[in-house]
Each structure stands twice: as C-alpha cells, then as structure tokens.
C-alpha cells in the first residue's frame, strides 16, 4: 500500500524508483501492441464476416490461426531480419523514438490480433442475422455501410472485453519482446532480476503488472455503459 518494495539486492536502489523509471516504455509497447491487435482484428474480422464462406473469409481465418500460433519472439526475429537487416527500414534494437516501437508492437500485437479477428468475425455474423439488419437491407443500404455504421457497434462489446483481457497478456509478453529488441522496460528489468535472483525486483514488477491488469479490466467493465446504450439505460432504471 505504501509502494515500498524494498531495495534491489544487485543495485541497492529502491525497487519503486527502478520501476518508475522503466514502466513507461513497457506501457507504450503494450498500448501500441493493443492498437495493432485491435485495428487488424476488427478490420479483418469484419471483412471476413462480410464474405462468410468465400475465399476472403477462408484466407483471413487461416492467417488468424497462423498469427495466433506464432510466438512473439520468433515473429520479432523475422521482423528484424526483414525490416532491419534486409530493407533497413527500422532499427533492430533500442528504445526512445517511434521508429523503435513499430517492430516490437507488431511482433507483440499480431497474435492478439488473430484472436480478435476470429471473435469479431463471429460477433458480426451473429449480428448480421438480427431483424434490424434485414430492415436496413430493405431500405437499400449497401452491405459495407450496414456493417460499418450499424453492425460493428453492436458486435464490439465482446471485442472490447477480449482486448482488455489481452492487455494483461501483452504486458507479460513484453518481457520477451523487450529482450529480443533490447528495449528498456519492466521486461528487461524482470529478466535481469530473475537472472540475479533479485527477489525484491521480481516481486515488485509482478505486483505492478497484476495491478495494471486489474485496473484495465475495471476500465473495460466501465466502458460498456458508454459503448452500448442498452446497458446505460438499464443502469438508470
């Protein structure tokens, strides 16, 4: 409660001070990865639902499964080989600028994006079967207009839940990705603490990650009332 995690065995510094200096890069990476997973998942999931049973749907489902199956550290190494060593578009390591955040965010967010895409696809397909969608078709609205303006908002709640739950996994996954890309952050700090048997550091980092995970889930629950007017109306009764 007092944020006094003791002192590091290795550096003799206060663990709370060390965490304060390392938490921002990790939050930046996790948020960037959440944006990557959210955008790719929603776009490809909605596109797959619009072409249910046809080749775009099949291709997107296969790619989503592949993305979910690939470990983030392996994806990170592939991205470094292609975009850093071969094309020389982004730096292979380091932290600080936006260019150093792109590849780690993609490596961390792709797997979560595959999960989100499958969920969005199923949710959109369910909503497309509702009566109000038939009424919109009867008015002459195009399929993509119906999906973008009306269906996605009704299908977004389970997606927000998954993205919120994934955020905790993204912070945990940052431990490996930060090591692959040699980034500053809680991940590097945790790895170094484990290697040195620095238990105050390990306990402090794990506790901070757990608190962030709980806080994000509370924020997700609160956001339901703003996303879905039906929930807001039921709360006001």
Secondary structure, DSSP 8 states (H G I E B T S, - for coil): ------B-TTT-SBHHHHHHHHHHHHHHHHHHHHHHHHHHHHHHHHHHHHTTTSHHHHHHHHHHHHHHHS-HHHHHHHHIIIIIIIS--S-SS--SSTHHHHHHHHHHHHHHHHHHHHHHHHHHHHHHTSHHHHHHHHTT--HHHHIIIIIHHHHHHHHHHHHHHHHHHHHHHHHHHHHHTT--SHHHHHHHHHHTT-HHHHHHHHHHHHHHHHHHHHHHHHHHHHH-HHHHHHHH-
